[in-house]
Amino acid sequence: MKVGEICLERGISDQTFYNGETENGGMTVSDVRRVNGLETDGKQQLTKLLAVQALPSIQALKKVLEKKPGVLPAEGMLLRQ
C-alpha cells in the first residue's frame, strides 16, 4: 500500500504524514506512547512536589485568617517560618 493511499484512507494529507514522521524521528507508535506516558508521569510528580512545598504556606495563611477573620494579608506579603 502506498503512502498516498494510506493518507486518503485516514483522511490526512501526505504532508501531514511526512511531518509526523519527521516530528517523531522515526519512532514507532509504541515508542511515542511510551514517551508521552513518561511526560504525563513527570507532570504528575511535579504537581505533587509543588503541592507538598506549598502546604506550609497555606497552613500559615489559614492560621492568620483564623486569628483575624475578615482581614486578608496585604497583597504580595510573604510569610516567614
N, C-alpha and C positions, 0 to 999 in steps of 0.2 A: 504494500500500500504506500502511495506517495504522500509526502508532507501536505501537499495541496488538498488531497482527498481527506486526510485526517482533519485538517483545519475546517474544511467545509462541513464535515460530519459534526464537529464540535461547535461550529458557529463562531470561529475566530479567524482572524486574518493570518496570512503567512508571516507577516511582520511580527505579530503578537507572539506567534510560536517561537520565532528566532530570538526575539527579545527575552522571552522567558528562559530560553536555553543559555543565552549569554549571561543573564542575571544570576542564574543558579550555578554557573560554572561547570555544567555537565554533570551535576549531582543527580542521583536517581530520586524518584519520588520518595522512597523511604528515607533517604538522607535528608531531604528537605523537611520532611515531617519531624525527623529526629531533632534537627537544628531548631525548628520552630518550637518544639516541645521544651528544649533547653532554654530558649529565650523566655518562654512563659514561666518556667520554674524559677529562673533568675529574677524575674519581675516580682513574683510572689514572695520570694525570700527577701528582696529589698523592701517590699511593703511591710513585711513583718518586722524587719530590723528597724525601720523608721518608726513604726508604731511603738515598739519597745522603748526607743530612745525618747519619744515624745511623752510617754506616760508620766514621768516625774513632773514635768512642766504642767501637764493637765491637772494632776493631783494638787499641785501648789496653787493653781488658779482656783480650783474648787474650794480650797481652804480659805483663800482670800474672800471669795464671794460668800461663803458661809458666815464669815465674821461680820461682813458689811453688806447685807442684802440690798439690792437695788443700786449698788455702786460698782461700776466696772473699772478695772485698771486703765490707766491712761494708754492711749494708742502708742505702740512701739516700746512699752515698758518691758524690761527683761527682768525675770525673777531669778535671783541667785540662790544657790543651795548652800 
